[in-house]
Each structure stands twice: as structure tokens, then as C-alpha cells.
């Protein structure tokens, strides 16, 4: 039997990072749960994320602008906002809050997991 694990999603948040920080919180089978910390980072110009798995993402702290291919406007995300990005949904981070850490939870799972 495994030992229980615990933590705090807002522990050890840096004020500034050179690159986003990705921490795997849970992994098993087709699922992977990540805590992502951004401090002003964006997707490089001209690049898009185009993943082979579905991603459910929720913004917990801070703010961010997420652009989805084919949409005319950047979506503003604030604490509590979530999105389900199906496999192959091209997206990019246009901006993240520069005045403190932006904290996300991202659940990656095999395509079609919401059906």
C-alpha cells in the first residue's frame, strides 16, 4: 500500500521565473495532472501547441490570455475559468500576468476522455 501524499498548490511560488515551471502532481494510466506556474511567459511568436491528447486546464491564480486557432479574439482567463482543449486544438498563451505568479492545473488524458 502506498503512503498518502499531500501538498499545497500555492506553496513555494516564485515571483519570477526564466521559464514556466511544470510539476507533475499525479500520473497514472492515461492521465497526467500538472501544476504550471507562469510569471509573464508566453508562447513564442508563430508557435502553437498542438497536442495528441485532450487537456483540461483551470486557472487558479493570476490571469492569462489564451488564443485558440480559428477564434478572432484572445480568451481572458481569470481564477476559476477552465477549458477543455481536445486533441489537435491548436492554442497558444498570448500573455500571463506579470505582477505575480499565474498558477494553472492541467489534466492531460487520452483523446475523447470527455465522452
N, C-alpha and C positions, 0 to 999 in steps of 0.2 A: 504494500500500500504506500502511495506517495504521501509526502508531508504537505500540509496546506501551505499555500503561498499567499502573500499579501503585499500590498504596496499602496502608494498614493499617487494618483495621476498628476498632481501638481507639485510633487516633490522634486527638488533639485532642478528647477527651471532656470536656465541661464538667461541673462539679459541680452546676450549677443552670441551668435554662432557664425562661423565662417560658412557653414553649410547646414542644411536641415539635419536634424538628428532623428534617426529611426530606431525604435526599440521594440523588439518582438516581446509581447506580453504573454501570448498563448499561441500554440501551434499544435495542430494535430489533424490527421486525415486531410480533407480538402480545405481546411480553414487555417487562416493566419491572422491574428489580431495584433496591430501595431499602434504604438503611441508615436506620433510625429510632432516634433517641435520645430517651428519656423520662427525666425526673428528677422523678417524683412525679405526672405528669399523668394524668388520667382523662378518659373520655368524659363530656361534660356530662350532668347528670341528665335523664332522659327521652329522650335521643338514642340512636340506634342507627346503626351503619354497615350499609348495605345496598347492596353494590356490584354492578355489572353484569358484573364479571369474577371469575374464580377468584383466590384469594390463598393462596399457600403461605407460611407465616410460621414462622420459627425464632427462639427467644430465645437469644442468645449470652452475655449478661452481665446480672446483676441478677435481678429477679423481677417477675412481673406476675400479675394476676388477670384472666382473660378470661371474659366471660359470653356464652353463646350463647342466643338466643331459644329457649324451649321446654325448656331444661335447668334443673333446680331448683337446681343449685349452680354457683358460680363455679369455673372451672378454674384451678388454680395452675400457672403456667409457671415453670420454672427452666432454667438453661443446658442446652441440648441438646434441650429439648422443642420439637416442631413440630406444626403443624396445617395441614390443607388446608381452607380455607373456600370452599365452592363459591359461585358467583354466587348472590346472593339470600339467603345465610345471614346473618341479622341477628345482629350481635355488638357488644359494647362492652367497653372497657377499664375495669374496676372499680377497679383500683389498679396502680401501679407502685412499685417500691422507692424510698423517699425518702432512703436513706442512700448513694446514689451512682447513677451512670447505669445505666439499663437499655438494652441495645443489642439491636435486632431486625434481621433481614434479612427482607424481604418481596418475594416474587416474584409479580407480577400478570401474569396471562395470560388470553387469551380463554376463555370458559366451555367446560368439557368437555375441558380440556387433559390431564387425568389418565387419559383413556380410551384 
